[in-house]
């Protein structure tokens, strides 16, 4: 049984920091992490196809809702910012909840977490994983990870989530989403399949299961 199955903000026993509106994608994990020792890191393997978008997105223009409906693909709203993402098998999702040290804005938080991920995934630098844009990881200019962040002021916490493309089917991104209305400069107008890659395609040998376990066990030490 997972945290998502056992923890719900609607439970009578729930007691902890809340959010200002109805539950969104991964809120249960965020709130569970808020009540655990920090930094809290939880990873899971994406088991199905799901389209997730942030509050600033325009789903009517960025998501092919007819295809999602036809293929029984769930479309979910998340609390944190960023663009539309297509989650699918072969991806590792990472959740981090941490204390906000002052001054500590989004750039510093993304950088700290991603420095830790790079150290664990590519310790000798042979894979050439690099931070790019505000919140991405890439290899040779091709995106392998996108992330988003929600900052809370009372209590002073940050809630981070990301999806790492390990062996996922990149063609699904174009099937269910249009070209984004906003894009990072390094994308340079490239379509989804030209812009994204997977660790598997870049020669990385560890499985999604191994990566999820590695990040959950080892990443907290890099965030203290």
Phi, psi and omega in degrees: 000138184265168175302319181300325181287327189261346186240128179214137178291346178271356180293142179299334183271000182295131176210114181171182180296135183249178177245158190281358183211182185304155182304144177233181184308124175068012177302321180300318178294319179301312185288326173298314180297328180296336181259006179254165175303141181255149359286140176261128178233128176225135177238154173210159178269129176290125187257344181218179180271133181210136176259128183232136182226156180267171185295338180268357181283163176242088187302329181292338180254341187249346182239133176277081187297330180295319178291321177299316180296315181296322183266006180060042178265126180289139174244123186234147174263134176251165182280322185280164185283199180095181185268189179284138176232150173250111177272143182202163178307143184096004176250147172252124176261131180242131176248131175229133171238127183217166176283143178268103174283138184267139348276134181215098181266183182306316183302316181291322180293311177304315184298316181298312181295317184286329171300317178296318179297316180298318180300325182278320184278329188221061188298331180261001178076008185288340181270347178061040173288135181221153172283138179208157189061198176280325194218023182248161164242145183216162172234121182050042177079005179250131186292134173240342182214135172238149183215166179214165190216141171234128181255131179247140184260339180216093005282170182279084182233158169241148179235116185244142170215147181214160174235126181253123181276104182265303180218027185285164180271103184293334181298339179294333181297314180288334180293322188250351180223148177277175173298135184298148178290329175236144181215153177291153184303325185288347177292322176056040175075005182293146176287174187304314186286334175280333186274329187252155173214177177237159176300322179300316179296332181270009174091009181284136189262340182288145179279168176300321179298315180295320181293317179302316180294317179301311183294318182294323182280321192256335185297322182307323181296335180276352186252001182275000000 
